[in-house]
Amino acid sequence: MINLLALRIRFVLAAAALAAPALAQTQPAYQGYTLGPDDSVQVIVYGQSEFNVTTRVKADGTIVMPLIGIIKAAGETNISLARQITDKLVAGGYLKSPLVNVEIGSYVSRTVNVAGNVTTPGIFALDRPYHALEVLLKAGWVRADGASHVFLRRQGQPEQRLEVEQLVRGVAGADPLLMPGDTLFVPPAETFFIYGQINGPGMKVILPGMTIRQAIALAGGVTASGKADKVGLVRGGGKEIDADPSQKVQNGDVIIIKERLF
């Protein structure tokens, strides 16, 4: 049988590689990670270890430095915070030309959530600008039982549906830049059931635009005693009807491949 997960992964990696140049062209200039409450920083003043400190940004957005006291860190990048500390050391008469470096230890204040049918759901730091495709890849990508679309939930805005195929193809406007607090949710895939004279009976995932004929192929084709154009269909809990193999498969369909009459 076809390994759908392996095919999906190969398709995604190849398409993402093709899409990367297009995404790079549209990505805005990055000014650096903006610090916020609960982020941790390490401040190093080279040659002056008494000023070195590793600390966490407080709820009010400040940190405390030896001798120079309280400094507002929230809203600053590591570069602008280092510049601010440098200015205060000079203005206070502590050092003439200090060399200050600020490294971010943990990214807590700016995160996105990934939930649903992905390999590794969880909370991911926005340590740099990320598009939806990149975060899904960080989460291990959509599982084989995941849908072909993703919902982007952003506070104060209507839920947005993102098509996975458009994400990996790099369709313009299809792969939004994520914001802190965003949630990507991958729902379960729509499925159908197929049984009777079929080589691979059971529950299957509906692929975009799938017809009954394609569903039969996905399930390994009919057995020697089956007939591909003799198909029963139960939809929405109703009665079984004769189905045209060119019909589109819908969520919850039950497809019955009947026996050939000799």
Secondary structure in CASP SS format (residue, H / E / C, confidence):
PFRMAT SS
TARGET T0000
AUTHOR 0000-0000-0000
METHOD secondary structure of the structure
MODEL  1
M C 1.00
I C 1.00
N C 1.00
L H 1.00
L H 1.00
A H 1.00
L H 1.00
R H 1.00
I H 1.00
R H 1.00
F H 1.00
V H 1.00
L H 1.00
A H 1.00
A H 1.00
A H 1.00
A H 1.00
L H 1.00
A H 1.00
A H 1.00
P H 1.00
A H 1.00
L H 1.00
A H 1.00
Q H 1.00
T H 1.00
Q C 1.00
P C 1.00
A C 1.00
Y C 1.00
Q C 1.00
G C 1.00
Y C 1.00
T C 1.00
L C 1.00
G C 1.00
P C 1.00
D C 1.00
D C 1.00
S E 1.00
V E 1.00
Q E 1.00
V E 1.00
I E 1.00
V E 1.00
Y C 1.00
G C 1.00
Q C 1.00
S H 1.00
E H 1.00
F H 1.00
N C 1.00
V E 1.00
T E 1.00
T E 1.00
R E 1.00
V C 1.00
K C 1.00
A C 1.00
D C 1.00
G C 1.00
T E 1.00
I E 1.00
V E 1.00
M E 1.00
P C 1.00
L C 1.00
I C 1.00
G E 1.00
I E 1.00
I E 1.00
K E 1.00
A C 1.00
A C 1.00
G C 1.00
E C 1.00
T C 1.00
N H 1.00
I H 1.00
S H 1.00
L H 1.00
A H 1.00
R H 1.00
Q H 1.00
I H 1.00
T H 1.00
D H 1.00
K H 1.00
L H 1.00
V H 1.00
A H 1.00
G C 1.00
G C 1.00
Y C 1.00
L C 1.00
K C 1.00
S C 1.00
P C 1.00
L C 1.00
V E 1.00
N E 1.00
V E 1.00
E E 1.00
I E 1.00
G E 1.00
S E 1.00
Y C 1.00
V C 1.00
S C 1.00
R C 1.00
T E 1.00
V E 1.00
N E 1.00
V E 1.00
A E 1.00
G E 1.00
N C 1.00
V E 1.00
T C 1.00
T C 1.00
P C 1.00
G E 1.00
I E 1.00
F E 1.00
A E 1.00
L C 1.00
D C 1.00
R C 1.00
P C 1.00
Y C 1.00
H E 1.00
A H 1.00
L H 1.00
E H 1.00
V H 1.00
L H 1.00
L H 1.00
K H 1.00
A C 1.00
G C 1.00
W C 1.00
V E 1.00
R C 1.00
A C 1.00
D C 1.00
G E 1.00
A C 1.00
S C 1.00
H E 1.00
V E 1.00
F E 1.00
L E 1.00
R E 1.00
R C 1.00
Q C 1.00
G C 1.00
Q C 1.00
P C 1.00
E C 1.00
Q E 1.00
R E 1.00
L E 1.00
E E 1.00
V H 1.00
E H 1.00
Q H 1.00
L H 1.00
V H 1.00
R H 1.00
G C 1.00
V C 1.00
A C 1.00
G C 1.00
A C 1.00
D C 1.00
P C 1.00
L E 1.00
L C 1.00
M C 1.00
P C 1.00
G C 1.00
D C 1.00
T E 1.00
L E 1.00
F E 1.00
V E 1.00
P C 1.00
P E 1.00
A C 1.00
E C 1.00
T E 1.00
F E 1.00
F E 1.00
I E 1.00
Y E 1.00
G E 1.00
Q C 1.00
I E 1.00
N C 1.00
G C 1.00
P C 1.00
G E 1.00
M E 1.00
K E 1.00
V E 1.00
I C 1.00
L C 1.00
P C 1.00
G C 1.00
M C 1.00
T E 1.00
I H 1.00
R H 1.00
Q H 1.00
A H 1.00
I H 1.00
A H 1.00
L H 1.00
A C 1.00
G C 1.00
G C 1.00
V E 1.00
T C 1.00
A C 1.00
S C 1.00
G E 1.00
K E 1.00
A E 1.00
D E 1.00
K E 1.00
V E 1.00
G E 1.00
L E 1.00
V E 1.00
R C 1.00
G C 1.00
G C 1.00
G C 1.00
K C 1.00
E C 1.00
I E 1.00
D E 1.00
A E 1.00
D C 1.00
P C 1.00
S C 1.00
Q C 1.00
K E 1.00
V C 1.00
Q C 1.00
N C 1.00
G C 1.00
D C 1.00
V E 1.00
I E 1.00
I E 1.00
I E 1.00
K E 1.00
E E 1.00
R C 1.00
L C 1.00
F C 1.00
END
